[in-house]
Amino acid sequence: MPTDFDTSLDRRATDSLKWNRYADPNLIAMWVADMDFASPPPVLAALRRRLDHGVLGYSVPSPSLVQAVTGHLATEYAWEVDPLWLVWLPGVVPGLHASCRAFAMGGSVATHTPIYPPFLTAPQFAGLPTTTVPLAVRNGRYEFDFAVLEEQIRPDCRLLLLCNPENPAGTLHDQEELARLAEFAERHDLVVCSDEIHCGLVLEENRRHVPFGAVSPVAAARSVVLMAPSKTYNIPGLSCAFAVIPDPAVRTKFLHAIRGIVPDVNALGLIGCEVAYRDCAEWHADLIAYLRGNRDLVEQRVGQWPGFSVTHAEATYLAWIDCRNSGLADPAAFFETTGVGLANGAVYGSPGFLRLNFGCPRAQLVKALDRMENGLRQRVADGAR
Ligand SMILES: Cc1ncc(COP(=O)(O)O)c(C=O)c1O
């Protein structure tokens, strides 16, 4: 029997970042990137077993966890990772910050927009200048703009922050694009920190995620690949992530940047990670099928609204919606008045856009889309407020 993703779970009673943001209990929260689905049953069962033991002391990554991670990377991405390359982290964001401090001090950082906000704040908090190059939109797909990158890259740039798959734009960069980026990085002597937290959420049939570190020996030698089971298996609150850093010198610099300030991963996070990667393939396949259905529904519905267009999400459970021709001065604020809480594109560097998280039961998605659509109709009837 396929996994039940249709059951709606009330999350307000759980101090949810996503749902407790809004005072109105009827508002549907679709902003931050966590899903409204229960975590996979094998993960929940393993966590219960661990809690039943009763002692929650410090933990270390077990050999079986390391085996689960390297096995998963080999099976999913044909990437043979030496266990020595793994650096455990309590989140992917600390990995972005650590990379700025490890590789770019005294120089500068480059990244692209639209982008998940910590890509902009991590260099800023380290006092580093940042070059932001907009992704080029070609046939509706957000792609690297190598011409502008070449033109704008600063001579003192030491670090490129890459997001693959892209959040919020949903692009899954392919081998060819990444190989070209690796060649660019080599020519400009850059380390590439590749945030691949959404890599388990490829929605395109017959396409596979390519880890940046697996692109070529050149890429491997200058990469920090950040991954986590958090988005795919919906366990972000367990705070478990890891960096894969093949080059020993790059790894040492990274380790020096985190020592003493980045805590170890907690016991439950390590267990969740191991079981997610080892025992949840069926749940994962069901999830992807369900998310595909949700994505298609969003594209079909929003695509019909005058002045709106949706980027086709090749990966992630995030729809990137262009509202610039809708006549709405502040689309996020407008849809909040209709009872739907969305992420404002301005925080990703793109005012006039919205990001909608469709990782939720279908009925909830339909209800939200109905509210948005009715709000737009009402606005027309009222003579455009
Ligand atoms: C691209 C990206 N990186 C990192 C994170 C957060 O990572 P963590 O919670 O592991 O720090 C998110 C969460 O939305 C994300 O979308």
The ligand as an ORCA input file, in Angstrom:
! r2SCAN-3c Opt
* xyz 0 1
  C      19.222     25.447      0.421
  C      19.060     25.262      1.899
  N      20.141     25.120      2.669
  C      20.062     24.950      4.000
  C      18.825     24.921      4.637
  C      18.745     24.755      6.117
  O      19.666     23.828      6.540
  P      19.881     23.459      8.059
  O      18.556     23.536      8.742
  O      20.416     22.071      7.985
  O      20.877     24.417      8.608
  C      17.661     25.081      3.874
  C      16.352     25.102      4.530
  O      15.382     25.559      4.001
  C      17.787     25.235      2.471
  O      16.713     25.354      1.693
*
